[in-house]
Amino acid sequence: MIRTITLSLWVTVFADVLSLVSPALVSPALVSPTPTSSALASRALAQGFPENQGFAQEASPTKPRAQPQYRPTSGDLSIFSGRTMGNGETAIVAGTGFPGTFVEGWIAPSSRFNVGLRAAFLYASPLMGFGTGLGAEVSVPFRLHLFARSTMDVALHVRPFVIVGEGALVGQELNFADNFGYGIGFESTARAGFQIRDRLTLTAGAGTSIGYVDVPDAGDGNSAVGTILLLGALEANLTADLMLFLELYTGYGFARGSLFDKHGVLRASLGVAYAF
């Protein structure tokens, strides 16, 4: 009888304990599965935070760098800068100053390559020094556009030339200064043009020239010559077809000792260009 009562008490206590513990065992917090990484990512995005800052930074677009282009930066007329004329355009140029007066015509077989023909009446040497004399120069200038960026254009300018006239133009400044002389050579410069304002272009460049001069009557009047050049130009476009310009060259020349009393280089011209 006592054993039966004791067993009944233990069963009652066990049932009471089980009834208290069983709700905790089946609680949703204990039985819910561990959130997956995709679930965490979705929850983080819902809260406005990227799940991985590193990946977010890699995915964000980067600002592209300015790349050089290989066409002129604008269609404004330019003769002396690195900005070549557009495909099929033509222009005529006239200028005067020191050492002479010139006219030239330009054509543009392409927007990157321009070629011209120049004729000049000379009253001083176009090579170096400041000797005066009468003569003429014919040259074939051309420009090759290399690259452009923003408002800057860079081009290679090459000008083969032939000079004929009095000996003073090619270095004879004493007994044979009035005798016939001639010179041949070519000039090469690299030019950068900057369109600093609408219709206003500033140009800077540097280069060299190499040539050969001779005064046959002088006997020893022949020599190789060369110059190192710096140049600048300012071009103002009055209209789309009409332009005023100022061009300046300076530098130093090299020749055999008996030629050219002075070896400084100075060339300056002011003129107008018209495109059609």
C-alpha positions in Angstrom: 0.0 0.0 0.0 2.8 2.5 0.9 4.8 1.6 -2.3 1.7 2.3 -4.4 1.2 5.8 -2.8 4.9 6.6 -3.2 4.9 5.6 -6.9 1.8 7.7 -7.5 3.6 10.8 -6.0 6.7 10.4 -8.2 4.5 10.1 -11.3 2.6 13.3 -10.3 5.9 15.2 -9.7 7.4 14.1 -13.1 4.3 15.1 -14.9 4.4 18.5 -13.4 8.1 19.0 -14.3 7.5 17.9 -17.9 4.6 20.3 -18.3 6.9 23.2 -17.3 9.9 22.2 -19.5 8.1 21.1 -22.7 7.1 24.7 -23.9 10.8 25.8 -23.8 11.8 22.7 -25.7 9.4 23.5 -28.5 10.0 27.3 -28.5 10.4 28.9 -32.0 13.7 30.5 -30.9 15.2 27.0 -30.3 13.7 25.2 -33.3 14.2 27.9 -35.9 17.1 27.1 -38.3 20.3 29.2 -38.3 19.9 32.0 -40.8 21.9 31.4 -44.0 24.4 33.9 -45.4 21.9 34.9 -48.1 19.3 35.6 -45.5 21.8 37.7 -43.5 22.7 39.6 -46.7 19.0 40.2 -47.5 18.4 41.4 -43.9 21.4 43.7 -44.0 20.3 45.2 -47.3 16.8 45.7 -45.9 18.4 47.7 -43.1 20.4 49.8 -45.6 23.9 48.3 -45.0 25.9 46.5 -47.7 26.9 43.0 -46.6 30.4 43.6 -47.8 32.0 47.0 -48.2 34.9 45.6 -50.2 32.7 44.1 -52.9 30.5 47.3 -52.9 33.6 49.4 -53.6 34.8 47.2 -56.4 31.3 47.3 -58.0 31.1 51.0 -57.9 31.9 52.7 -61.2 35.2 54.6 -61.4 35.7 57.9 -63.2 37.3 57.3 -66.6 40.6 59.0 -67.2 40.8 61.6 -70.0 42.2 59.8 -73.0 44.1 61.5 -75.8 42.3 61.8 -79.1 43.7 61.8 -82.6 41.5 64.4 -84.2 41.7 68.2 -83.8 39.9 69.6 -80.8 37.9 72.1 -82.8 37.1 73.3 -86.3 38.4 76.9 -85.7 40.9 77.9 -88.4 44.6 77.6 -87.3 47.7 77.8 -89.5 50.6 77.9 -87.0 49.4 75.8 -84.1 49.1 72.0 -83.7 45.4 72.2 -84.7 45.1 71.1 -88.3 42.4 72.1 -90.7 39.4 69.8 -91.3 39.2 67.3 -94.2 38.9 69.1 -97.5 39.4 72.6 -96.2 41.6 75.2 -97.9 43.2 78.5 -96.8 45.3 81.3 -98.1 47.7 83.2 -95.8 49.6 86.5 -96.2 52.1 88.0 -93.8 54.8 90.6 -93.5 57.6 91.3 -91.1 61.3 90.3 -90.7 63.0 88.9 -92.8 60.4 89.3 -95.6 56.8 89.2 -96.9 55.1 85.9 -97.8 52.0 84.3 -99.2 51.0 80.7 -98.8 48.2 78.3 -99.6 47.1 75.3 -97.6 45.0 72.3 -98.4 43.8 69.5 -96.0 43.8 66.0 -97.6 42.7 64.8 -94.2 41.9 66.3 -90.8 45.2 65.1 -89.5 47.5 66.1 -92.5 47.8 69.5 -94.1 50.2 70.6 -96.8 51.0 74.0 -98.2 53.0 76.0 -100.7 54.8 79.2 -99.6 56.5 81.9 -101.6 58.4 84.7 -99.8 60.1 87.9 -100.9 63.2 88.4 -98.7 65.1 91.5 -97.7 67.1 89.8 -94.9 68.5 86.3 -94.2 65.9 83.8 -93.1 68.5 81.5 -91.7 70.4 83.5 -89.0 72.0 86.8 -88.4 70.8 90.2 -89.6 72.4 90.6 -92.9 70.3 92.4 -95.5 69.9 91.5 -99.2 67.3 90.8 -101.8 66.0 87.3 -102.8 63.2 84.8 -102.6 62.3 81.6 -100.8 60.0 78.8 -101.8 59.0 76.1 -99.3 56.5 73.3 -98.9 55.3 73.3 -95.3 53.1 70.5 -93.9 51.6 69.6 -90.6 50.9 66.2 -89.1 48.5 66.1 -86.2 49.8 63.8 -83.5 47.3 64.0 -80.6 44.9 66.2 -78.7 43.6 66.5 -75.2 41.0 68.9 -73.8 41.9 72.2 -75.7 45.4 71.3 -76.6 46.6 70.0 -80.0 50.1 68.8 -80.8 51.5 68.5 -84.3 54.8 68.0 -86.2 55.5 70.9 -88.7 58.1 70.2 -91.4 59.1 72.8 -94.1 61.6 72.0 -96.9 62.9 75.2 -98.4 65.0 76.7 -101.2 66.6 80.2 -101.0 68.0 82.2 -104.0 69.3 85.7 -104.0 72.2 87.9 -103.0 75.0 86.3 -101.1 74.2 88.2 -97.9 71.1 86.0 -97.5 73.3 82.9 -97.1 76.1 84.3 -95.0 78.4 86.4 -97.2 78.5 89.9 -95.7 81.7 91.3 -97.2 83.1 91.2 -100.7 80.5 88.7 -102.1 77.5 90.0 -100.3 75.9 91.1 -103.6 76.9 88.0 -105.6 74.4 85.2 -106.4 73.9 82.7 -103.6 71.5 79.9 -102.7 70.6 77.6 -99.9 68.5 74.4 -99.4 67.4 72.7 -96.3 64.4 71.8 -94.1 63.0 73.0 -90.8 61.2 70.7 -88.3 59.3 71.9 -85.3 57.0 70.3 -82.7 54.1 72.6 -81.9 51.4 72.6 -79.1 48.4 74.9 -79.6 46.2 75.9 -76.7 42.7 77.4 -77.4 42.9 79.6 -74.3 39.5 81.3 -75.2 36.9 81.0 -77.9 38.5 82.0 -81.2 41.9 82.6 -79.5 44.8 80.2 -79.8 48.2 80.4 -78.3 51.1 78.3 -79.7 54.5 77.3 -78.4 57.1 75.0 -79.9 60.7 74.1 -80.5 62.7 72.6 -83.3 65.7 72.7 -85.5 66.7 73.3 -89.1 69.5 71.9 -91.2 70.7 73.2 -94.6 73.4 73.9 -97.1 74.4 77.3 -98.5 76.8 78.4 -101.3 78.0 81.5 -103.1 79.8 80.0 -106.1 81.9 83.2 -106.8 83.3 83.1 -103.3 85.2 79.9 -103.8 84.9 78.8 -100.2 81.4 80.2 -99.8 79.7 76.8 -99.2 78.9 75.4 -95.8 76.5 73.3 -93.8 74.3 75.4 -91.5 71.9 74.6 -88.7 69.7 76.3 -86.2 68.0 75.6 -82.9 64.6 77.3 -82.7 61.9 78.4 -80.2 58.7 79.7 -81.6 55.4 81.3 -80.4 52.3 82.4 -82.2 48.9 84.0 -81.4 45.9 83.5 -83.6 42.6 85.3 -83.3 39.6 84.1 -85.3 37.5 87.1 -86.2 35.0 84.9 -87.9 34.8 81.2 -88.8 36.8 81.9 -92.0 39.0 84.9 -91.1 42.0 84.9 -88.8 44.7 87.4 -87.7 48.0 86.1 -86.5 51.3 87.1 -84.9 54.3 84.7 -85.3 57.7 84.8 -83.6 60.9 82.7 -84.0 64.1 83.0 -82.0 67.1 80.8 -81.5 70.7 80.3 -82.4 72.5 79.2 -85.6 75.7 77.3 -86.5 77.8 77.8 -89.6 81.4 78.0 -90.7 83.3 80.8 -89.1 83.6 83.1 -92.1 79.8 83.1 -92.7 77.2 85.1 -90.9 78.6 87.9 -88.8 75.8 87.2 -86.2 74.4 83.8 -85.4 71.2 84.8 -83.5 67.9 84.0 -85.1 65.0 86.4 -85.2 61.9 86.1 -87.4 58.6 87.9 -86.8 55.5 88.3 -89.0 52.0 89.7 -88.7 49.3 88.7 -91.1 45.9 87.4 -92.0 44.5 84.0 -93.1 41.2 83.2 -94.9 39.6 79.7 -95.2 37.3 78.8 -98.1 
